[in-house]
Amino acid sequence: MVVNLVGCYAGFILHIDLSNRTFKKVSIESSIYKLFIGGKGLGIKLLMDLTDPGIEALSPQNPLIFVSGPMEGIAFPAANRIGVIFKSPLTGFYGEAYAGGFIGVEVKKAGYDAIVITGRSNNPIYLDIFDDNIEFRNASHLWGKTTFECENILKSDHKGSQVLCIGPAGENLVKYSCISHDAGRQLGRCGCGTVMGSKNLKAIVVKGSHRFEEVNSELLNSIKMEIIEKTKKTHQGMMKYGTPAISILTNTTGSLPSMYWVDGAIEWFENIGPDVLLKHYYKSSTCYACHIACRKHSRIDGFDVEGPEYETWFALGSLCGVKDPQLIIKANYLCDALGLDTISTGNIVAFTMHLREKGILKDIEVNISYSNPEDMLKLIEMIAYRKGFGNILAEGVRKASEIIGENAVYEAIHVKGLEPPAYDPRALKAVALAYAISCRGACHLRHIAHRPNLTGQHPFKSEVKVDRLSYSGQAEIVKELEDFYAVIDSMILCKFHALPGIGPILWSELTKLYSAVTGIDVSISYMVEVGERINNLVRLYNIREGLKTEDDNLPERMFKEPLRYGASKGETVNRDQFIKMRNEYYNIRGWIDGKPSVDTLKRLKLDNYIKASYSR
């Protein structure tokens, strides 16, 4: 039965216990929406409230919390995403990941703002969700299948449904495995696929019949048309090249990590850059209701490959010293098929090459090196199936470096255990701070602080210019961006429609969108406070799980080793300036030695969580 719901919220959470094969539908109090909006905000509240301190990431009790936002289910260009919140097996702290496509819309249409999955099945299963009908189905025939194979089988068996699934890497508990959707879209970071694999949950199939109507369609349509017209002018590079368009900026500024964090640019850019990738693209595709079509498709050896996206291009390309675009595309396909996060995988492959060049790592089963990068394909398979030395690398760069010993720990590049994305903090000082204090480890998406550093433009003040090599003013920028994107991730809107300094969705547009879909008028200051509240609650969760001030740091090499090549040659992160910048950030946040103060928590209506901050 089709139910038309006026307004943006489904109003329910679906709780599923895999151990007992039970489920229940629980209504959400309106006060929670008021304080946290939905999406990330709802997810962190559930994670904080439903888990005990110190829970093991791969414990059956560690929940996988899939969240939808208030705009999913309404045909709007940026409203097509899903998030997953959990404790990360890679870092031991807060974990989250997001993906575009169609599954977020389907979850909302099924009648849920969140799906909370706990427990562990004795045998491989998949979930079949159609509105209020939940079935636990045998997945023995799917176990061992690639993500592409699994999704094809389930979409054939469940017509009109959307699918989330893991690959062999998730089954084998590789610490940076991801959850896949729509043949190449990934909930990629922090090991969400590992948590799903630990539950013996191969896939989730979702179909819904509900329909949602915005409260103010006239306002929503006017914003939609404005966004479409603006992005035609501001997003031409992305429409043409996809996300690799930004590589032109990073390589030019010397902020493109290369040769495992030794160089800031590559001499062979013309061999693998976006103009070369363009020749490999054969079509573009979009997420639900979007017009940008940033998703580019390559074809290699008869296989359709989504991408490579910029982050994948960097991790499996410049970071590994790869000069052949076809090798990048092949490695991209293999990671997607096996269910591996390409950022972490590229980092761990490059780490292996780097250690071999340094003479720290000698006898392993593959002859991989900067001069023989083709063996990365063998190494990726070894990681996914935990074979030989791949079993060590499957633990992530932090743990692998500790196992290898010698000087490997010093050479390893990570923050809080998470391998970094495609922006070198030595060349972009806002990124140095943002990586260090990020809630999930080295991350670019909690803030997108690289963009104002690359463009020289303040994200919210058009008259203010930004110097990427200066430490001054970066703390304020990072804090403002974190709060903004906490709201974006709670509305669960695509960040490509909300780029710093470009938009077209910025604070003003956010308030209008919220009003259009809820009928509730809110101010910019209200939205800023919601962002602050969410970021502070995430911080409290991490503190509860053992986070210390010294964890808000960068790898030693960022302080000691200057960039060897590129426009930022010679740059390091000055330790004293970094600490000063970090302290400035803490002060702006209202934190004392990295902990939210009592006054800050009271102002943000987080009084109930004060004990979590000050009990450790």
CORSULBEL-V925893 format. One record per backbone hydrogen bond with DSSP energy under -1.0 kcal/mol. NH is the residue of the N-H (numbers start at 0). CO is the residue of the C=O. If there is no record, write none. Layout:
NH|CO  NH|CO
//
This chain:
4|210  6|212  12|25  13|113  14|23  15|115  16|21  17|117  20|16  21|16  23|14  25|12  27|10  31|28  33|29  34|30  35|31  36|32  37|35  38|67  39|488  40|37  42|38  43|39  44|40  45|41  46|42  47|43  48|44  49|45  54|51  58|55  61|58  63|116  64|84  65|114  66|82  67|112  73|70  75|73  78|75  79|77  81|98  82|66  83|96  84|64  85|94  87|92  91|87  94|85  96|83  98|81  105|101  106|102  107|103  108|104  109|105  110|107  111|106  112|11  114|65  115|13  116|63  117|15  118|59  120|198  124|199  125|136  126|202  127|134  128|204  129|132  130|206  132|129  134|127  136|125  138|123  141|138  142|138  144|141  146|336  149|145  150|146  151|147  152|148  153|149  154|150  155|151  156|152  157|153  160|157  161|205  163|203  164|179  165|201  168|337  170|166  171|167  172|169  173|168  174|393  176|173  177|338  178|186  179|164  180|184  184|180  186|178  187|185  192|176  194|190  195|191  196|192  197|193  199|196  200|195  201|124  203|163  204|126  205|161  206|128  209|108  210|2  212|4  215|515  219|215  220|216  221|217  222|218  223|219  224|220  225|221  226|222  227|223  228|224  229|225  230|226  231|227  232|229  233|229  234|230  238|234  239|235  240|236  241|237  244|241  245|242  246|243  247|244  249|245  250|246  251|247  252|248  254|249  255|263  257|262  258|317  259|318  261|257  262|257  263|564  270|267  272|268  276|272  277|273  279|276  280|276  281|296  284|294  287|100  289|286  294|284  296|282  297|304  299|302  302|299  304|297  306|295  312|308  313|309  314|310  315|311  318|313  320|317  321|316  327|323  328|324  329|325  330|326  331|327  332|328  333|329  334|330  335|331  336|332  337|333  338|334  339|334  340|175  344|340  345|341  346|342  347|343  348|344  349|345  350|346  351|347  352|348  353|349  354|350  355|351  356|352  357|353  359|354  360|354  363|361  374|371  375|372  376|373  378|374  379|375  380|376  381|377  382|378  383|379  384|380  385|382  386|381  389|386  390|387  392|388  393|389  394|391  395|392  399|395  400|396  401|397  402|398  403|399  404|400  407|404  410|406  411|407  414|417  417|414  423|254  426|423  428|467  431|427  432|428  433|429  434|430  435|431  436|432  437|433  447|443  450|447  452|448  453|449  454|450  455|451  457|463  463|460  465|455  469|466  476|472  477|473  478|474  479|475  480|476  481|477  482|478  483|479  484|480  485|481  486|482  487|483  488|484  490|486  491|487  492|487  493|77  496|493  497|494  498|502  500|458  501|498  502|498  504|496  509|505  510|506  511|507  512|508  513|509  514|510  515|511  516|512  517|513  518|514  526|522  527|523  528|524  529|525  530|526  531|527  532|528  533|529  534|530  535|531  536|532  537|533  538|534  539|535  540|536  541|537  542|538  543|539  544|540  545|542  546|541  550|547  551|548  552|550  557|554  558|555  559|555  560|556  562|570  563|261  568|565  569|562  570|567  572|557  577|573  578|574  579|575  580|576  581|577  582|578  583|579  584|580  585|581  586|582  587|583  588|584  589|585  590|585  591|594  594|591  596|589  600|596  601|597  602|598  603|599  604|601  605|600  608|605  609|606  612|608  613|609  614|610
//
